[in-house]
Structure formats: C-alpha cells, structure tokens
Amino acid sequence: MTTMLKTKKVTIQEIKAQLANRIAEYEIPSGVGSAGTVEISLARGVTRTFRAHWTGFRLTYQKPTIVLKASLKDGSFWSEGYISPDQPSFVLVFRKQPHKSRGTGAERPDDKFSSAQSLETSRATTAARVEAGVIADEEIIRYEDFDDPFEAVAEFFNYFSFYGLRSVEADWPQFGYVADDSVRWDDQAYDAKVRPDLAKVEEGLKRSDILWLSVDTDPGGKPIPCWFVYGKDKRLFILSGEPEQRIPFSAQVKKAHVQTRWKGRDAKMVDFDAKVRPITAADGEEFQRIAQLLVANRQSVRGGAAETIETWMRDAVILELFPEG
C-alpha cells in the first residue's frame, strides 16, 4: 500500500522567497543592469496572448500572480514568467527580429512564387502587420507550463540563461532587478529574512564531500549522509535511489535541512534550510541531462554511464536544493 503525503499549498510569500534566493544565487544587483534587467511585479487579472507557429494562445490569471520579465538591453531576447500558486505557471521566451527562415510560411508546392519571392513577400507582409499593430513584433522560441511554481521560477532563469545571456555572452551579475511597488518587497528587510549567507553556504559545499540531509517527508528521522554535486552554476543536486542513499518519499520532498562538514574532519562547517524540487524520469530530457552531470562526478559507478543512468531513470529521483539560509 502506497502512502500519499499531503502537500501544503504554496503561497505568494514563498514564491517571493524562492525568487529572492535565485536573485541572490546569481548575484543580480538591485537596479537597471548594463546588459539587461529583470522586472518583478505582482498583479491580478493578468492576460497574455501569443502565437506559437500558427496557433494562438491566451493565458489568464485572475488571482494574484508574480509576473517576471528578463530582457536584454537591446530588446532582442526576453523571457516572461507568470508564476501562480493557484493554477499552472507559464514561462515564455521570445525574440524580436525572427530568423529569416522561420515563421514565414515557407514554400508550398502550389506557390505561384519562387522560394525567394515567397519568403520576401511573407516578410514584407509580416513587417506591415507589425507596423500596423495587428501582430506583435515577437517570435516565441520556447514556452512551457509548470504545476510547481518553484520549478517555474527556476526555469524562468534557466531558459533566459540559455537563450538570452548566451546570445550576448553576458552573465547575471551584469543584469539588475527592479521590483514594482506592488510586490511590497523592501530590499533590506526582505533580503535579510529570506536570503542565505551565500558565501558561507558555498564555502561549506566546496569543502564537503558529503552532506547530512533531513527532509520534511521523514519528520524526526535521522539526517542522511549524501554525496552531492555542486556545479559552477551554483546548482546543488542530490540523488536518491542508490541502496546506500535512499531518501524517504523523495519524489514528494519540499523542504530540507542541510549540514555540511569539513572534508576529512569531523568539524561542522555550515547548516542551512533549503527548498527542494524533485526531478523524476517523467521530466525526460532534464532528468537525463542532470543524471549525466551526476554520473560524471560519481566516484564509483558500477557498469557504464549509460547503464547507470538507465537504472536511475527506473529507480531514482534527483533533488535540486535551493538554500534559504
């Protein structure tokens, strides 16, 4: 008989805390950045329409929703996030000036024009419709919905890192963030409450080879020693599923407490609380990508990497931890 744990509904305040943690992790300063800006607001009655290929979509959020937008300074790429505790959240990535071979209608067998003429005519028609305000000057290059608002916050930053930052070879510290008054986010008071002491956390993770993990799915249970991977992108992953490292109800973990100890010594480094995002085989490509990172850093692997990842996809859950201080 499988025991199902009830999960508490996420609140707007917790989403704000998750967002603050991400901003701190990426060292994004307050204000307008030299490469671009992340805008944060809180709104209700939000509507967003967009077109993907030839299909129109309309998002509607009646209840309070965190609205995010990360834009390059030149406006060529931007990402939007609609993060809600009450309904699926969406992350959208756009670019201005669509690629010449996309969204043009392309050549059909019954075209009266040559391929070059078709593309030129289509581009001219699109430009005229944009200028007239009939359609927006944007091309969506990725969109995805998330049941977990914490995952949506994480992917909002991940997607823009991949599409936006890479296009101009920029890093997050070259960005800034601007929080609208609607968020009621007082930088000093709020940051002191929700942001971790990242320097101490990072030092503890770098100097530890295992960490001791307590999870909300095992209240009162003993801390579990876990090997982990902490990458250059400051993302922290733990695998649950190996015989010596099984975390109770790992697919349902939401919160954890972490203890780090000095490598080779029995000396405590730093403790911190963390939000947790389980990643399972159902997440497909993301699970495989992170599993490859884990297996590359695993000290002892039985069998080859492909065989190990196949076993993990069948039996394991990957946990991503977000330090809260």
C-alpha positions in Angstrom: 0.0 0.0 0.0 1.4 3.4 -1.0 1.2 6.2 1.4 0.5 9.6 -0.2 1.6 12.7 1.6 -0.5 15.8 1.5 1.4 18.8 0.3 0.8 22.3 1.6 -0.3 24.9 -1.0 2.5 27.3 -1.9 1.9 30.9 -1.0 2.8 34.1 -2.8 5.2 34.9 0.0 7.0 31.6 -0.5 7.3 32.3 -4.2 8.8 35.7 -3.4 11.3 33.9 -1.1 12.2 31.5 -3.9 12.7 34.4 -6.3 14.9 36.2 -3.8 17.0 33.2 -3.4 17.5 32.9 -7.1 18.4 36.6 -7.4 21.0 36.1 -4.6 22.4 32.9 -6.1 23.0 34.7 -9.4 24.3 37.8 -7.7 22.0 40.1 -9.5 22.2 43.6 -8.0 19.2 45.9 -7.5 18.6 48.5 -10.2 18.9 48.6 -14.0 21.8 46.5 -15.3 24.3 47.2 -18.0 23.3 44.1 -20.0 19.6 44.0 -19.2 17.0 43.9 -16.4 14.7 41.5 -14.6 11.4 43.2 -13.8 9.2 41.8 -11.0 5.6 42.7 -10.2 2.5 41.3 -8.5 -0.8 41.6 -10.4 -4.2 40.1 -10.7 -6.5 39.9 -13.8 -3.4 39.2 -16.0 -3.9 38.3 -19.6 -1.2 37.4 -22.1 -1.9 36.3 -25.7 0.8 34.9 -28.0 1.2 32.8 -31.2 3.2 29.6 -31.4 3.6 28.5 -35.0 0.1 29.1 -36.3 -1.8 28.5 -33.1 -2.9 31.3 -30.8 -2.8 31.0 -27.0 -4.4 33.1 -24.3 -3.2 33.0 -20.6 -5.5 34.4 -18.0 -4.7 34.8 -14.3 -7.5 36.2 -12.2 -5.8 35.7 -8.8 -2.6 37.4 -7.5 0.3 36.3 -9.8 4.0 37.1 -9.8 4.9 38.5 -13.2 8.5 38.3 -14.3 10.3 39.7 -17.3 14.0 39.4 -18.1 15.1 41.5 -21.1 18.4 42.1 -22.9 19.2 45.8 -23.1 18.7 45.9 -26.9 15.3 44.1 -26.6 16.4 41.3 -28.9 15.6 38.5 -26.4 13.3 38.4 -23.4 11.7 35.8 -21.1 8.4 36.2 -19.3 7.2 34.2 -16.3 3.6 34.0 -14.9 4.1 32.4 -11.5 0.9 31.4 -9.7 0.1 29.4 -6.5 -3.4 28.7 -7.8 -3.0 27.4 -11.4 -0.3 26.2 -13.7 2.5 28.7 -14.2 4.0 29.6 -17.6 7.4 30.5 -18.8 7.8 32.1 -22.3 10.9 33.0 -24.2 10.7 35.5 -27.2 13.0 37.2 -29.6 12.4 40.2 -31.8 13.5 40.1 -35.4 12.6 36.4 -36.1 15.1 34.3 -38.1 14.6 34.8 -41.8 13.8 31.2 -42.4 11.2 30.8 -39.6 7.6 31.9 -39.3 7.4 32.9 -43.0 5.0 30.3 -44.2 7.8 28.8 -46.3 7.4 27.5 -49.8 4.4 25.3 -50.7 4.1 23.0 -53.7 1.3 25.2 -55.2 3.2 28.5 -54.6 3.0 30.9 -57.5 6.3 32.5 -56.5 9.7 31.1 -56.3 11.1 30.3 -52.8 13.0 33.6 -52.6 9.9 35.5 -53.7 7.7 33.7 -51.2 10.0 34.5 -48.3 10.5 38.1 -49.3 6.7 38.6 -49.7 5.9 36.9 -46.4 8.5 39.0 -44.5 7.1 42.2 -46.1 3.6 41.2 -45.1 4.6 40.4 -41.6 6.5 43.8 -41.3 3.5 45.7 -42.5 1.2 43.9 -40.0 3.7 44.6 -37.1 3.8 48.3 -38.1 0.0 48.5 -38.2 -0.2 46.9 -34.7 -2.1 43.9 -36.0 0.5 41.5 -34.6 3.3 41.9 -32.1 6.9 42.1 -33.2 7.9 38.9 -31.5 8.6 35.3 -32.2 8.2 32.7 -29.4 11.1 30.3 -29.2 10.1 28.3 -26.1 7.1 28.0 -23.8 6.2 25.6 -21.1 3.7 25.2 -18.2 4.6 24.0 -14.7 2.4 22.7 -11.9 5.1 23.6 -9.4 5.6 27.4 -9.1 9.1 26.8 -7.7 10.1 24.9 -10.8 8.7 27.7 -12.9 10.9 30.3 -11.1 14.0 28.1 -11.6 13.2 27.5 -15.3 12.5 31.2 -15.9 16.1 31.9 -15.1 17.5 28.7 -16.8 15.7 29.4 -20.1 16.8 33.0 -20.3 20.4 32.0 -19.4 20.4 29.6 -22.4 18.7 31.8 -25.0 19.3 35.4 -23.8 22.6 35.5 -21.9 24.4 33.2 -24.4 23.4 35.4 -27.3 25.5 38.3 -25.9 28.0 36.3 -23.8 26.7 38.0 -20.7 26.4 36.9 -17.1 23.7 37.5 -14.5 25.8 40.0 -12.4 25.7 42.3 -15.5 21.9 42.4 -15.1 19.9 44.2 -12.4 16.5 43.6 -11.0 13.7 46.1 -10.4 10.8 45.2 -8.1 7.5 47.1 -8.6 5.8 48.6 -5.5 3.1 46.0 -6.0 5.5 43.3 -4.8 5.9 45.0 -1.4 9.5 44.0 -1.4 11.7 46.1 0.8 15.2 45.1 -0.3 17.0 45.3 3.1 14.2 43.9 5.3 13.2 41.1 2.8 16.7 40.1 1.8 17.8 39.8 5.5 14.8 37.5 6.1 15.0 35.2 3.1 18.4 35.2 1.5 21.1 32.8 2.7 24.6 33.8 3.6 25.8 32.6 0.2 29.5 32.9 1.0 29.2 30.6 3.9 27.0 28.1 2.1 29.3 28.0 -0.9 32.3 27.6 1.3 30.7 24.7 3.2 29.6 22.9 0.0 33.1 23.3 -1.6 34.9 21.9 1.5 32.5 19.0 2.0 32.4 15.7 0.2 29.1 14.6 1.7 26.3 16.5 3.4 23.8 15.4 6.0 20.2 15.8 4.9 17.0 15.9 6.9 13.7 16.1 4.9 10.1 17.0 5.6 8.9 13.6 4.4 10.7 12.0 7.3 9.9 14.2 10.3 12.0 13.2 13.3 14.2 10.9 11.2 18.0 10.8 11.4 20.0 13.0 9.0 21.0 11.0 5.9 24.6 11.2 4.7 24.5 12.0 0.9 27.0 12.6 -1.8 26.1 15.6 -4.0 27.1 17.7 -6.9 27.5 21.5 -6.6 28.4 22.9 -10.0 30.0 26.1 -11.3 26.4 27.4 -12.0 25.8 27.1 -8.2 23.1 24.5 -8.6 23.0 21.8 -5.9 21.9 18.2 -6.8 21.4 15.0 -4.7 20.5 11.6 -6.0 18.0 9.4 -4.1 17.7 5.8 -5.2 21.0 4.0 -4.7 21.0 1.3 -2.0 23.2 3.4 0.3 21.4 6.7 -0.4 17.6 6.4 -0.3 15.6 9.5 0.9 12.1 8.7 2.2 9.3 9.7 -0.2 11.9 11.6 -2.2 9.5 12.5 -5.1 7.4 14.4 -2.5 10.1 16.3 -0.6 9.5 20.1 -0.5 11.9 21.2 2.3 15.1 20.0 3.8 17.8 20.9 6.4 21.4 20.5 5.3 24.5 20.1 7.4 27.9 20.4 5.9 31.1 19.1 7.5 34.8 19.7 6.7 36.2 17.1 4.2 38.3 14.6 6.1 37.5 16.1 9.5 34.6 15.8 11.9 34.2 19.6 12.0 30.9 21.3 11.3 31.0 23.9 8.5 27.5 25.4 8.0 23.9 24.5 8.3 21.1 25.8 6.1 17.5 25.2 5.2 16.6 24.6 1.6 13.6 24.4 -0.7 13.6 21.2 -2.7 12.5 20.4 -6.3 12.2 16.7 -7.1 13.2 15.8 -10.7 12.0 12.4 -11.9 12.3 10.3 -15.1 8.9 11.9 -16.1 10.9 15.1 -16.6 12.6 13.3 -19.5 15.5 15.4 -21.1 16.1 17.4 -17.9 16.5 14.3 -15.8 18.9 12.7 -18.3 21.0 16.0 -18.6 21.4 16.3 -14.8 22.0 12.5 -14.4 24.9 12.8 -16.9 26.4 15.5 -14.6 25.9 13.3 -11.6 27.4 10.2 -13.1 30.4 12.1 -14.3 31.1 13.2 -10.7 30.2 9.9 -9.0 33.4 8.4 -7.5 32.4 4.7 -8.1 30.0 3.7 -10.8 29.0 0.0 -11.4 28.8 -0.5 -15.1 28.9 2.2 -17.8 27.4 5.7 -17.6 24.6 4.8 -19.9 23.6 1.7 -17.9 23.8 3.7 -14.7 21.6 6.5 -16.0 19.1 3.9 -17.3 18.9 2.4 -13.8 18.5 5.8 -12.2 15.6 6.6 -14.6 13.9 3.5 -13.4 14.6 3.7 -9.7 15.9 7.1 -8.7 14.8 10.7 -8.0 17.1 13.7 -8.4 16.6 16.5 -5.8 17.6 20.1 -6.6 18.2 22.2 -3.4 17.8 25.9 -3.1 19.5 27.3 0.0 17.4 29.6 2.2 19.9 30.5 4.9 
